[in-house]
Amino acid sequence: MSCGERITELMRSKRLTQQEVADKIGVARQSISLWQKNQTVPSGKNLEKLAAALGTTSGYLLFGQTNPSIKTFDNGDTPPDDVVVIHEYRLTFGASPVGVEPSPEWELVDDGDDYWYKRTFFQKRHLNPDRCKRARVSGDSMEPTICDGDTFLFYEECDSRPGCVIIADGQIYAISVEGQLKVKRLSKTKDGIVVRSDNPDYQPEIYSGDDLSKLRIYGKIVEINRAF
């Protein structure tokens, strides 16, 4: 049984409509519908509120976990053995000596959402979860694929320099240009890298030669979660 099927089953048993559940947890009715259809998955505080509204636990909704000692996925709760917690980060640049290029750092977002994944999620994709991070999108350049406020999971490259990253043409990556975090489609050319947006209002940007030093590629996007 999927997460959406468990939500539907509990709503039916409690005779709750989508609108009633939405009102209880403070989201749009469409969010309930998307969760029921498994098009998106509830997370963070919405997951906690949904579990409370349906009289169950977060673990049961996501994974069918019936262990009563696991009630929520926040406030220091211990995850089950088959679950990996991925935190939300923001990209920052620390202070550097004069004349030295500052090194980017990933700073944990204190009030960010923690996402819980089955270990099999990473195993099926041949990913090391220790090298995965979540971050948040700002801006409309990737609409309609990715919208402002969406969060994404990416697999962090060991070395973010463009020449050290194997780029799969047309795939979406977490990058930064002169310190600004972006989510873009990348393609390689003979002399450099083309950075494309899905929103047609934004023109492609080409980085080659010395301009490549402005670009850092942090990793390929593995998953996108829509904000409602």
N, C-alpha and C positions, 0 to 999 in steps of 0.2 A: 504494500500500500504506500502511495506517495504522500508527501507533505500535503498537497492540495486535497487529496482524498481524505486524509485524516481531518483536515479543517472542515470539509464538507460534511463528513460523518458527524462530527461533534456539533456543528451548527444545526443539523437536522435533528439530532437527539434532543437538543435544547430548544428547538423550534425558533431559531433565530434567523432573521433575514440578513442579507448583506448590509443593508442600511443600518440595522440595529447594531450589528457588530462594529461597523465603521464608526458609528456614533460613540460606542463604548470606548474605543481606543484612539479616536481623534484622527482618523484618516478618511480619504475619499472612498466612496463605495466601490469605485473602479479598482482600488487597490485590493479589496477583498476578492473581487472577481479574478484578478490576475493571480493571486495566491492560490485560489481554488483550481485554476487551470494550469498551475505549475509554470506559468510564464515568468514569474518572479517569486522570490522566497522572502518571507518576513525576516527581519533582523533587528538587532539592537533592542531599543526600548519598545518598538512596535511589536517585536516578537514576544517580549515579556507581557505586554498589555493584552495581546491576542490570547496567549496561554491563560492568563488570569480570567479573561472574559469567557473562555470556553471551559474553564474549570480543569485545566490540565497543566502540564509542564512544557517548557520550551523543548526539552529533549524528546518528549513524545511527539510533538508536532513535526520536528525536523527529521528525526531518525526512528520514531517508534519506540524510543527509550522509555521503559516503564519503571526504572529505578526511582523510588520516591525520594531518595536522598538528594537527587539532582533536580532542583526546582527552576533555577534560572541560569543564564549564561553570563551574568555580570557579577560585580561585587566580590570578586575573588573566588567564585565557585570553581571546583576542580572539574575539568572536562573528563569525559569517559576516555578510556584507553584508545578507542578507535577514532578519536576526534582531535583535530589540530586547530588551534586558535590563531587567526591572522589579524594583526592589529592595523589600525589606520595611522598613516604617517603623513607629514607635510615636508616639503623640500625647503631647507634653509641653507644659508651660507654664513659660516662663522667668520670671525675677524681674522685677518691675515696681515702679516708685516707689509709695509709699503713696498709696492713693486712686485708682490707675489700674488698670483691668481688665487682667490679664495676657493677652498674645496667645498663642494656641496655635501650636506649632511641630511640624513633622514631623521626628523624629529617626531617622536611619538605624540599623537594628538590626544591630550588628556580626556577630552569629552567625546572622542571619536567612537564609532561603532566597532565592536569586535565581532568578527565573523567566524563561525564555527563550521569546519569542513570535516567530512569523513576522510580518513586517510586514503581511502580508495580513490578519491577525487584526484589526488596527486599521483598515486601509483599508476592510474590509467593513462595519465599524461606524461609519465616519466619525469616528474618534477620533484625537486627537493623542496619541501615546504619551508625549510629554514631560509631559503633564498626568495621567498614570496612576500610581497607587501601589498597593502591596500592604500589608495590615495583617492582624493576627491577632485572631480573635474570642475573647472571654473571657466565659463564662457560658452559661446554657441557655435564655435568653428567646426565642430564635428557633428552638428545636428543634420539629419535626424537620427544618426546612428548612436551618438552619445550626447546627452543633454547636460546643461548646467546643473550642478549638484549631484550628478550620478557619481557613484564610487566604482573603482575598478581594481582588479587584482592583476598584478604583473609579476613576471619572473625576472628577478634582478640579475643582470649580467655581472660577471666578475670584474670586468673593466668596461667603463662606460665610454671610452674613446671610440669615435665612429669607425676607425680603421681596425679595431679589435673586435667588433660586433658583427656576427653573421646575420645579414638582413634578409628576411624572406619578403620578396617584392610584394607590395600591396597590403602587407599586414600592418596592424596598428601597434604602436609602441609608445611607451612613456619616455619622453625626452625633455630636455631643457635647452632653451636657446638664450644665451647670455643670462643664465640664472632664472629664467621664467619657465616653470613647469608647463608642459604641453602634452596633449595626446594627439598623435598624428599618424597618418599612413606614410610609410617610407618606401622608397624605391631607390635602387642604385643606378648610377649612370657610369659612363667610362671615367669621368673625372670627379664625381662627387655623389651627393645624396639629394634626392628630391623629397621635400616635405609637403604632403598634401592634406587638405581639409576635405571633409565630406560636404560641408556647406558651400554651395557654389559661389557665395558672396566673397569667399576668401580665395585668393590666387595661390598657386603653388609657389614654393620658395626653393631655390637651388643653392646648396652649399658646396663649395669646392675650394681647393687651394687653401689659403690662409683662413678663409671663412669657416672651414670645418672645425677650427678650434673653438668656435662659438657654440658648437653643438655637442651635447652629451646624450647618449642613448642608454637609458637605465634598464629597459627590458621590454619584452613582448607582452601585450595585454592578453590575459588568460580568460578573464571573466568581467562582465559589466553588470552592475546592479542599478536599476532605475530608481530615481527619487520621485516620490509622489507627494 
